[in-house]
Amino acid sequence: MKERNLLLGKDLRYSRLVWCQILIIISLLIKPVSPAAASAPQLTADAAILMDYRTGQVLYSNHATQQRPPASTTKILTALLGLELGSKKEIAAVSRNASRTGGASLSLREGDSFYLNDIIKGALISSGNDAAAAIAEHIGGNRELFACLMNYKARVIGASRSQFFNPHGLPCPGHHATAYDLALITRYALKNKDFQEIVKTRTGTIRELKTGSLILLSNTNRLLWSKYRDLQVIGVKTGTTSEAGQCLVAAAEHKGRTLISVVLHSHDRYADTLNLLNYGFRKCHWFKIAKGEPLLALPVWNGKFSAVGVGPDADFEFPVNPEQLPFLERRVRLEPFLKAPFKAGTKAGTLEIFLKERLLFKTDLVTLTAVPRQNWFKKGV
């Protein structure tokens, strides 16, 4: 018994050393995997934002909470509601009012019928205002009730500074959104697999059900039509009116990472968007936490081994821009020691990543190997 107490005291002394060293060791766990540059992107847009899809972390922001007319980027929310509240094979009829909607049009006629999924494609791919109106009437009964659904959904998502009065984004008093809110809505919408597939589609056709006639669709997002080294644009929606100017909500992938950009009232929305995406992918710090990577050794009481390696129980990767780097914080909580026997994967603590006091990631720290109980009789105790 005396020897066990000595071992315990040794472990406790060792645990204090662990705590003293932890800030040094933890910095080795979170590894930057790309360089940073100090200069922010140069844009022509009056309002813009760049957001990490996985974490929602904002990497660039300029007037991102300023309320502005969103033009046809409104249809992101319209299509999302159509996908969530309807089913693909529901038949949506085109009313007289919908067929007379101005602006960009699919030239739908009163009495036409389409599968709901096809009419959603028409709104997102070819930006048909008449298609957006048909979605609103089919889901909400009329445009006014559908606008209520839009605003309710926006609040649920967290887009609290935006207000929607129509499903298509044509100029309307009080109809406005912010770049930040549009990024939030898009981040939410991209979790819908059907939405993902539609917004990255370059061309397609939809069929009017009564006559069988086809309507050709061509995506208004020109970034989908070109290759940009290893950066792949995967959507999302353009918008243009004289009041709103050039608008573009975009999403792109690079090395398994996804970013969302929004530019409002831009003089060159495609150049602005590429500048934002390149800034995020190539000039921000990307940090990686690897599941099972040894973090430190934790003392073991009554075990065959006196210490055991512990590491994160999950993978995680996140970006930080150069200005945010000083505000990145890693918090670790550990058991002072572990009592054997225990299996590999036993919880030994937690790891939390904060940026400006906002929690980005939390995972358990677990033992990387099993440790059996010490056989004291074999040692002659």
N, C-alpha and C positions, 0 to 999 in steps of 0.2 A: 504493500500500500504506500509505503514511503517513497519507493521509486516512482510510482505513478504520480504522486504529487510533485515530485521533482520534474517529471516529464511535462506535467501540466504547467508548471511555472516556466519552464523553458519555452513552451509553446506560446505562453502569454507574452513573454519578452520578445519572442520572434514576431508576434502579431503587431506589437508596437512598431517594430522596424518596418513591417509591411505598410502600416499606415503612414509612416514618415516618407516612404518611398513612392507612395501611390500616385502622387501628382506627376512624378517623372515617368513612371511606368505607363500610366494611362495614356500619356501623349504618344507613346509608341504604338498604341492600339489603333488610333484614328489616323489613318495615313492619307495625306493628300496625294491624289493620283493625276493632277494636272496643274500647270503653273497658273499664276494669276498676273493680271496686268492692271495698272492703276487707272487707266483711262476708261471712262464710261463711253458707251456708244453715242455717236453723233446722229441725231434724228431730225426729220422735218415735221414730225407729228406734234400736234398740240398736247396730246395726252398719250401716254404709253405705259406698259407694264410688261415685265418678264417674270414668269412664275414657274417654279419646279412642280411638275405634275404629281410626283410621289408625295412630297411633304407639304406643298402649298407655300413654300418659302418664296418670298419676293426677292428677286435678284436685281431688279432695276425698276424704278418707278419715277414717273414725271407727270405731275397733275393727275395721278391715277384715280383720285377720288373726286375729281371735278366732273360734274354732271354735264353730259354732252349728248346730242342726238346720235343714236347708234345706227341709224339706217337699217339695212337688211341683216346686220348681225343680230337683230331682234329675233330672227327666225331660228336661231340656235335654241332659244327657250320654247318657241312655238313647236318645233319639231320634237324636242324632248318630251313635252306634254303629250303630243300625239303618240309617241312611242310608249310612254308609261301608262297612259289612260285608255289607249285603244289596243286593238290587236291587228296584226299585219293584214289579215284577210277580210277585215271589215270593209264594207263597201261605202265609200264616201261619195255623196252626190254633190255636184256643183250647182249652186243656186244662181239666180239672176244677179244678186248683189256680188257674189264672189267672182262671177265671170266679168263683171264690169270694174273690177279693181284696177286702178291705174298703175303706171310704172312698168317695171320689168314683168313680163307675162309669159305664160305657156300657151296663151290663146285658148284657154279653156272655154267651153260653151255651156250655156245653161242646159241642165239636164244630163250632162256628161257624168259618167260613173267610173270610179277608179278604186282599186284596192287602196286602203289607207296608207300602206307602206309605200306605194308608188307615188301618191300625192305628196308624201313627206320627202321622197327623193326629189320631186320636182321643185319643192321649196328650198331644199338645201343645196342641190347640185346646180340647178339653173336659176335659182333665186326667184322663182315665180311668185309674185305677190298674190295672184289669183289662187295659186295652190295653198299659200299660207292662209288666205281667207277661208278656203274650203276646209282646211284642218280645224280652224277656229270654230266654224259653224258645226262641224261634225262632232267635235269633242265638247264644246261648251253650249251648243244650242244657238248662240249668237255671239257676236264679237265682244259685246260688253261683258257677258258672263265669262267668256274665255279670258278677257283681260284681267278679271278678278283672279282666275286660276293662275295666270302668269305671275301676278304680283304676290300671290300667296306662296307659290313655288319659289320665287326669287327670295322671299324672306326665309323660307325653310333652308335654302342653300346658304344663306348668309349675305345675299346681295341686297343690303338694306338701303342703299342710296339710289337705287334705280326705280323707275316708275314706267309701266307699260300701259298704253291705251289701245294699241292695235297689234295684230299678229305679224305684220310685215315690216314695220319700221318706216312707212311713209310719214312725212312731216305731220306732226300733230302737237298742239300745245300741251306741255307737261310730259310728253313722252321723251324720257331721257334715261341714260345709263352711264355708268362710270367704267373706265378701263379695268379697274379692280374687280367690280361686280361681274363684268363679262368674262374675266379670267376665272372667277369662281364658278360661274354657271358652266363654262366650257369644261373645267376640270371635273365637275360633277357629271356632265353629259358624256364625257369620254369613257366613263365607267360602263356605259351602255354599249354592248357589243354591236347592236344594229346601228346606232349612231356612228360608232367608229368606222364601220364599213361604208356607210353612205358618204361621209364627209371626205373620205380619201378617194372616192370614185371619180375618175376623170370624165368618162362618157358612159352613157347608158340609154335605155329606152323604157318607156312605160306605155301600157296598153289601155286604151279606153274600152271598157267592158261591153258596151252595147254594140259598137260598130267594129271593134277589133283594130281600130286605127292606132298607129304608133306615134308617139311623140319622142323625138330625139332630145337627149339631155347632154349638155356640155358644161363642165364645171367652170364657174367664173373665177376660181382661184388659180391664177397663172403659175403659182409656185408648184403646183402639182404636176406641171407639164415639163419641168426641167430637172436635171440632176445637179446637185451641189456637193461635189466630192462625196464624202460619206455621210452627209447630212440628208435625212429623208423627211420631207414634209408630208404630214398625214392628215391635213385638213387646215382650217375648219370652215370659215365663212367670210365672204366679202360683204361690203356695204358701201353704197355711194348715193348721196343726194347733194344738192347744191348747198344745203345748210350743214350737213354732216361732213362733207368733203369725202376724201378717200379713207375708208375704214377697212381693217382686216384683223380678224382673230385667226391665229394660226397655231398649229402644233407640229412639232418635229421631233424625230428620234435620232440619237447618235450614240453608238456604243452601249445600247441598252438603256439609255437615259431619255427622258421625255421632258420637253419644255413647252410652255404655252406663252404666246406673245399676243399683245393687243396694241394696235395703233389706231388712234382716232384723229380725224381731221389731218391727215397726212398729205403731203405734196408728192410723195413717192412711197406708197405703202409697201411695195415689194422690197425695195432697197432698205427701208426702215426695218422691216421684219427680219430680213437676212442679217442686218447689223445686230439686232437684238439677239437673235439665235446664236450667231457666231460668238458674241460676247459671253453668253451663258455657257455654251459648250466648250469654248476654247480659252477663255480668259478668266473664268472664275475658278476658285478652288473646288475640287470635288474630293470629298472624304469618303473613305470606305472602311466599314467595320466588317470583319470576316467571322462568320460563325465558326466556333471551335478553335480560333486562334488563341494561343496561350497569352494571358494577360499578366498573371503573377502567380506566385505560390502561396497557398494558405496553410497555416499550421493544422496538423491533424493530431487529435488526442486519442490515445488507446489504439493506434493503428499500426499496421505492419510497416508503413512509411511515415515519416515525421511531417511531411508536407505533400500537398497535391496541387497540380496546376488547375487554374480556373480560367474560363473564357466566355465570351458572349454566346447566347443561345440562338442568335438570329443574325442574318446578314442585313446590312443597311448601307446605303450610299446616299449622300446628300451634298448639295452645292452651297458655297458661301462666297459672296463677292468680297473683293479686297477690303472694302470699308467695314464689312460685318465681322471680319476675322477677329478683331480684339474682343468681340462680345460673345464668342463661342465658349461655352462652358461644359465641362464633363464632370458629372457627379457620380461617385461610386459609393455604394454602401455594401459592407462585407460583414459576414459573421466573424467574430474574433478568432474562432477556431472551429473545426469540424470534428465530430465524434465518430470514430469508426465503429462498425463497418458501414459503408455506403456505396451505392452504385455510381457508375459514370452517369452524368446528367443530373446529379443532385444539386438543388439550388444552394448557392453559396453567397448570393448577394444580388445587387441590381446595378445596372449601368444606365444613366440618363444623359441625354445630350440636349442642352438648352442653347438657344440663341436669343439674346436680349430677353431672358426670362421666359421665353416661349419654348415649351417642350416639343422637340422635334422627334425624339425617339427614346424608347425605354425597352429594355430587355433584361431577362435574368442573366446573371453570371452563374455558370454551372461547372461542376467538377468535370474534368476531361478524362479522368480514369477512375476506376473503382479502387477502393482501399479496404482490404479485409481487416478484421480485428487482430490485434497482436496476440499471439499465443504465448502468454507469460510462462506457462509451465515448461515449454520447450526451452525457454531461456533460463530455466532454473530458478524462477522467482517463487 
